[in-house]
């Protein structure tokens, strides 16, 4: 009887051990990384900018979202080491100019992939900071849907229309998922505003464009509405209508 009782106790303990549940590990992290500080080091024409975050980070669709405005001639180099993102600008930055580095949607944490949706760094190459702003929204002319991740470009008004798509714009911005765009670092000059939906600043066939017939000025204007369209479709429609009238 004593032997049977011992076997029963042994089986009960074995069953209890089998039902042990591992701890859940706490709530899931849903917060994106937080930038703690930034430092700029300039030496021999090379500018290094370090962004330090509160956790380990990685890149997120960098080529799709990153930009600097005004744009630089050379591609900006990037490197991540632990919690630090280093940008290297191997270019002579323009004098008396305010730059905006846009890191929106470019950084996420290592563990959960939480993305920083809005992160900008504004700095000047002089003691003066250009702080006029211009915002707006880009919509599709046919559907009125928001146009995401399109280039919004500002060209000095004294440039001829024929060379607009042959030179780099003076300032650039990109639209977010709601079609919104924002320039935080403008001066009081007049600019021509143009939008392109492809990956570069040059018009490509089947790409949609948008523009205004009047100049914009951040000292006077605050919000700009743009409608993008396919110019080939518009031209074809005009030709077709002209044929019908004749």
C-alpha positions, 0 to 999 in steps of 0.5 A: 500500500505504501508503494502504491501511495508513493507512485501516486505522489510521484505521478502527481508531481510529474503532472504538475511540472508538465503544466508549468507556463513560462512567463509572458515577458510583459507588454509588447513594446509599441513605442518608436525609438526616441532621439536623445541628442545630436552632434555636428562635427565639421572638418576639412569640408566634411560634415558628420552628424551623429544622432543618438537614440534611446535604444538600438536602431536599424534603417527602414526603407532609407532610399525611399524616404530620406532626403536633405533640403536643399539637396546636395550634389553628392550622396550622403553616407550613412552608418549605424553603430548600436544606438547611433546613426551617423550621416557623412556629408562629403560636400561643400554646404552652401553658405548662409543656407538653412538645411532640413534633414528629413528622417521621416519613416527612415528609422525603426527599433531593432526588436519590434520594428517600431518606426519613427514617422516624423523626425527632422533636423534643421541646421544653418551654415550661418548664424541666421536660421531661415524659419519661414514655413510652407505646407500643403497637400497633393491629390490626384486630379482624377480621384482626389485621393492623396498622393503619397511619397511624391517629390514637391520641389521649389525652383527660384522664380528666375529660372526658365521653365525649360530648365526646371527638370534639368537642374536640381531644385532649390528646396525639396519635400516629400508627401506623407501617406495623407499627401501632406508636405512641409517646408520648414526652412524657407527664406522670403524669395519667390519660387515656382512649385512643381511635383513629380511622383517618380523617384528622381527630379526628372520627368519620366514618361507616365509620371504624374506632375503638378504645378501652379501657374503663380509663384509661391512665397513663404512670407505670403503663402501658408498652404498650397493645394496641388493636383497631380495629372498625367500630361500625356493623357491631357495632351491626348485629350486635347488632340482628340477634342480638337479633331472632333471640333474640326 
